[in-house]
Amino acid sequence: MRNSKIAGVGHYVPEKVVTNKDLEQIMDTSDEWIRERTGIVERRYFTEGTDTTANMGANAARMALKNAGLEASDLDMIIFATLSPDYVFPGSGVLLQRELGLKEIPALDVRNQCSGFVYALSVGDQFIKTGMYNNVLVVGSEIHSSGLDFSTRGRNVSVIFGDGAGAVVLTPSESTDKGILSTHLHADGEFAEELATIDPGSKKKDRLTHQMIDEGTIFPYMNGNMVFKHAVTRFPEVIEEALNKNGYKASDIDMLIPHQANLRITSYIQQKMGLSPDKVMSNIHKYGNTTAASVPLALSEAVQEGRIKEGDLVCMAAFGSGFTWASALIRW
Ligand code: UT7
């Protein structure tokens, strides 16, 4: 069976920069607390009327297509990972398809939050492996800033999240020892409500009530300590799984692209895996946590900065709401 490879990467972030100091003006928080606990210095927020989840994804996709030397019309499929779609339905994949001027190729939305992009990459990889499609666009894009609780009540979540997008174009690899070597996907629904936006969901007779708004159940909730504990276990586990499957050791990794959840989590993984800091990509200080966009955004910047070269062993890993977690090992 053939492998797929990442033929091009791209990203897009909205222009508006929001610093920790800016957040100090609207809630009881401090630059010091945010930097110390998360490593975040600033994040981007979308501009209404200019940015949407779908068109930010399209901007990232255009860059990925250019880098792959392909036209949008060469694409066979779109896979769009997001937890913040433009509409409740339809998904953002069809909107991106329209934005790119494409007709009839399939568009699939993936809802796996922080591991959404790695899940989506795995889905695209399977379609190429089976020979069903050749050129698959995989996008992660999020607008969080329109759905956060900016009162002090929501500060543990709101200071973390930012808006952004990233994309890759998958094509068939020339050989089976290059490209995506394997992907590894996991979930544990036991903890579904520990990191979730509960309302407006379908299980209540009235989907949206004043009470939901007043009580803040329309905003994301996170049991930060619990998520943190699971994250620091699952990240190393799923990275090891990918390495073992392919007969590699942690020291063989040239670049680790972890989901950018918290600098403390990234540093923990780096130390636990015995990797030097230059082998672990981090851009959380600039963008915060952009959920499904975080891995492709970090990957795209790593490529742009010349930190990944042909032949490198690249590992992506993510953990988040669901809980879901995933990894991908790539020979670049
Ligand atoms: O991307 C999906 C996966 N997500 C993650 O992996 C995130 C995992 N969790 C975390 O990164 C951390 O748990 C947080 C950054 C969310 C929180 O850090 P923490 O060190 O776990 O803080 P905490 O929730 O235990 O809160 C410590 C204190 C509390 O005050 P008291 O009770 O000690 O007086 C909070 O009320 O910090 C307070 N606090 C804040 N203070 C200033 C919580 N948020 C803030 C804030 N500014 N934004």
Residues whose N, C-alpha, C, O or C-beta is under 5 A from the ligand:
A	BS01	UT7	D28 T29 S30 W33 R37 T38 C114 R155 N156 V159 G224 N225 V227 F228 A231 A261 N262 N289 F319 G320 S321
